[in-house]
Amino acid sequence: MDNEILMYEDITENIIAIKVNHSYKENMTEDELYDITRGYWKIDIKKAKHADYAISVYEGIIKEVYKIEKWLPAELIRRTTLPDAEVRKGRYGFDGKVAEKEIRDKYIDKSIASLYKRGEANPIKYFFPIRNCVPDKNELTNKGERCNNVVIEIVQEIEEEIRSLNVEGESKKAIINVRVNQGIFRDLLLKRYNRCCLCRVENRTLLIASHIKPWIESEPKEKLDVDNGFLMCPNHDRLFDKGYITFDNDGNIMISDRLTEIDKVFLNVNCRMHIELTERNKRYLKFHRENIFDR
């Protein structure tokens, strides 16, 4: 029987995935599996503390899910089934317990193999779904502040990667588009729309995560805000990105005079088209109409 395959949008908790390929054995006890999963690991401890759960992954299959209670330096961890294991300075492990049934049923025996890049050797991988991490402007809880920091960290990682390539202009924009469409922003838009917002194309391999307010113009917390994006097919993404189309506050399409009637036919745009909007979409669209759209 094949294992069910999970996609990024299926992961709705903040999770650290830990590969245990080298230590896992069939018929391990629960305590043995817990001990090989919990530590010791060379990790970014600030980033790891954003995770609520840890999953034990063997050959791409989730074997167990743990609720993380706290992270500790390796020298303070006591693994009862591995009393003689070498303790290396600068490594960490977690204290925790088996996750609640609802969470375990959601993940155990599911495959996340497709979520790893080919040849990805790092045993640690983070899954931080941003839709649970953007605080409401009237709600500054500890969780909200923590998750907002996660958003900023991901944005910083992308921008540092782009800076390291030393490119500008259209080349820089192209790399941003590729990076965003490989990541969580696209996953969030797929979860929300599941098809082109405008023409209903459903083939996921064709759908593009299109920013309303461009990445370069956005504040850090706006760059991965799901309300700052539409999911579009290639034609409509290009038209929107280049300012040939936009939308009014009722979601009605606005078409630039630069498009000929022939263009409209072959690019599948017409004045009857409409898109559903959130209140936050409208704020970003105001920027698009005033700065991107070419009447």
MIMAR-662719 format. One line per 4 residues: number of its first residue (from 1); their letters; for each residue x, y, z of C-alpha. Coordinates in pm, whole numbers, plus 50000, padded with zeros to 5 digits. Each point is the difference from the previous one (the first is absolute). Example, Ala and Ser with C-alpha at 12.3 -4.5 7.8 and 13.67 -1.06 7.14 Angstrom:
% residues 2
1	AS	51230,49550,50780; 50137,50344,49934;
***
This chain:
% residues 295
1	MDNE	50000,50000,50000; 50140,50340,49896; 50039,50270,50261; 49790,50312,49962;
5	ILMY	50210,50287,49865; 49991,50333,50183; 50056,50333,49826; 50114,50325,50162;
9	EDIT	49642,50121,50031; 49907,49687,50199; 50235,50099,50282; 49810,50247,50216;
13	ENII	50209,49987,50319; 50346,50143,50064; 50216,49690,49965; 50364,49901,50009;
17	AIKV	50059,49682,49798; 50289,49782,50118; 50142,49726,49780; 50099,49690,50196;
21	NHSY	50112,49789,49703; 50331,49895,50156; 49861,49902,50340; 49655,49862,49925;
25	KENM	49931,49627,50027; 49684,49800,49950; 49831,49896,50324; 50160,50280,50205;
29	TEDE	49828,50074,50329; 49818,50330,50047; 50276,50120,50235; 50273,49909,49751;
33	LYDI	49829,50190,49719; 49946,50300,50229; 50366,50007,50101; 50143,49983,49646;
37	TRGY	49760,50274,49890; 50042,50246,50283; 50372,50054,49971; 50277,50085,49980;
41	WKID	49983,50239,49704; 50199,50288,49857; 49720,50252,49948; 49916,50368,49994;
45	IKKA	49848,50002,50347; 49816,50331,49947; 49831,49858,49694; 49930,49662,50163;
49	KHAD	49814,50170,50284; 49732,50109,49753; 49902,49635,49949; 49710,49860,50203;
53	YAIS	50049,49641,49885; 50286,49772,49893; 49946,49717,49753; 50223,49695,49974;
57	VYEG	50064,49923,49633; 50144,49677,49860; 50053,49973,49624; 49747,50279,49949;
61	IIKE	49728,49838,50214; 49880,50159,50326; 50042,49746,50279; 49894,50208,50301;
65	VYKI	49895,50350,50102; 50109,50165,50326; 49871,50309,50176; 50309,50205,50087;
69	EKWL	50009,50131,50355; 50347,50155,50002; 50341,49992,49835; 50311,49934,50207;
73	PAEL	50375,49990,49940; 50113,49644,49928; 50187,49973,50329; 49671,50044,50190;
77	IRRT	49811,49732,49805; 49967,49653,50152; 49922,49735,49740; 49931,49687,50201;
81	TLPD	50032,49762,49706; 50330,50156,49888; 50192,50052,50324; 50343,49978,49838;
85	AEVR	49935,50228,49703; 50266,50264,49941; 49895,50350,50101; 50134,50266,49765;
89	KGRY	50019,50361,50106; 49774,50241,49812; 49729,49743,49931; 49643,49993,50130;
93	GFDG	49713,49766,50070; 49638,50038,50104; 49786,49879,50286; 49650,49912,49895;
97	KVAE	49727,49740,49980; 49806,49813,49735; 49760,50244,49830; 49626,49992,50046;
101	KEIR	49803,49742,49798; 49859,50252,49751; 50349,50115,49901; 50144,49648,49990;
105	DKYI	49719,49874,49778; 50062,50291,49766; 50369,49926,49941; 50111,49648,50102;
109	DKSI	50083,49764,49711; 49964,50284,49750; 50278,50076,49752; 50180,50335,49979;
113	ASLY	50274,49867,49772; 49893,50234,49718; 50056,50302,50225; 50375,49939,50010;
117	KRGE	50223,50123,49721; 50201,49737,49818; 50318,49931,50194; 49888,50202,50304;
121	ANPI	50226,49862,50271; 49915,50215,50302; 49803,49784,50245; 49810,50307,50122;
125	KYFF	49723,50167,49801; 49753,50266,50114; 49636,50036,49899; 49850,50327,50125;
129	PIRN	49660,50065,49838; 49977,50379,49981; 49620,50012,49995; 50014,49913,50371;
133	CVPD	50276,50251,50055; 49874,50341,49891; 49854,50178,50303; 49683,50201,49972;
137	KNEL	50078,50372,50040; 49781,50008,50311; 50150,49687,50147; 50355,50016,50132;
141	TNKG	50015,49672,50188; 50329,49825,50067; 49920,49746,49730; 49925,50275,49752;
145	ERCN	50326,50178,50071; 50193,49676,49977; 49844,49905,49667; 50052,50345,49856;
149	NVVI	50369,49951,50072; 49989,49675,49799; 49864,50190,49699; 50280,50254,50025;
153	EIVQ	50264,49726,50033; 49880,49826,49683; 49997,50330,49810; 50354,50075,50120;
157	EIEE	50120,49657,49883; 49861,50061,49651; 50145,50350,49978; 50343,49889,50125;
161	EIRS	50003,49728,49735; 49914,50255,49729; 50265,50247,50124; 50263,49729,49985;
165	LNVE	49933,49960,49625; 50078,50368,49936; 49731,50056,49737; 49766,50292,49934;
169	GESK	49706,50100,49783; 49806,49735,49810; 50245,49727,50103; 49940,50078,50367;
173	KAII	49624,50005,49946; 50013,49664,49821; 50193,49839,50287; 49752,50139,50254;
177	NVRV	49713,49854,49798; 50165,49659,49984; 50085,50000,50371; 49651,50111,50106;
181	NQGI	49833,49745,49772; 50207,49722,50156; 49895,50094,50350; 49730,50054,50251;
185	FRDL	49840,50308,49839; 49886,49788,49707; 49891,49723,50236; 49777,50245,50187;
189	LLKR	49843,50128,49680; 49942,49643,49877; 49825,49925,50326; 49780,50309,49968;
193	YNRC	49913,49989,49628; 50102,49663,49851; 49955,50149,49648; 50063,50318,49803;
197	CLCR	49803,50279,50168; 49888,50132,49665; 49953,49719,49746; 49970,49690,50222;
201	VENR	50298,49810,49853; 50060,49718,50253; 50329,49842,49885; 50226,50068,50297;
205	TLLI	50321,49976,49798; 49885,50305,49801; 49883,50218,50287; 50217,50292,50115;
209	ASHI	50007,50186,50331; 49964,50362,49893; 50068,50286,50241; 49751,50289,49994;
213	KPWI	50244,50246,50156; 50338,49894,49858; 50254,49829,50227; 50252,50280,49954;
217	ESEP	49743,50262,50108; 49860,49803,50296; 50081,50017,50369; 50143,49672,50142;
221	KEKL	49668,49885,50149; 49821,50081,49671; 50230,49788,49783; 49847,49667,50109;
225	DVDN	49656,50127,50097; 49749,49776,49818; 49775,50305,49952; 50278,50159,49794;
229	GFLM	49965,49738,49732; 49785,49838,49736; 50040,49658,49844; 49999,50038,49623;
233	CPNH	50066,49813,49678; 50309,50117,49803; 49806,50232,49767; 49810,50182,50272;
237	DRLF	50303,50011,50230; 50202,50173,49730; 49721,50245,49919; 49957,50087,50369;
241	DKGY	50374,50027,50065; 50053,50231,49701; 49704,50223,50085; 49773,49904,49712;
245	ITFD	49721,49898,50242; 49901,50080,50356; 49679,49996,50207; 49774,50255,50167;
249	NDGN	49884,49965,50361; 49701,49792,49889; 50231,49751,49827; 49905,50108,49646;
253	IMIS	50280,49982,49746; 50155,50319,49864; 50174,49959,49662; 50271,50229,49866;
257	DRLT	49941,50183,49672; 50336,49858,49890; 49832,49665,49932; 49839,49971,49658;
261	EIDK	49677,49812,49945; 50199,49720,49837; 50231,49986,50305; 49697,49971,50228;
265	VFLN	49859,49708,49802; 50318,49797,49989; 50103,50081,50357; 49652,49920,50133;
269	VNCR	49906,50330,50164; 49669,50179,49977; 49811,50270,50188; 49763,49747,50164;
273	MHIE	50276,49835,50203; 49986,50026,50378; 50212,49887,50293; 49903,49940,50365;
277	LTER	50182,50233,50241; 50075,50015,50370; 50015,50335,50177; 50379,49973,50016;
281	NKRY	50018,49922,49625; 49838,50339,49942; 50276,50183,50187; 50270,49838,49786;
285	LKFH	49798,50055,49681; 49990,50373,50068; 50379,49998,49969; 49980,49791,49683;
289	RENI	49749,50232,49833; 50199,50311,50089; 50351,49870,49927; 49989,49698,49770;
293	FDR	49689,50025,49784; 50050,50185,49672; 49669,50142,49884;
***
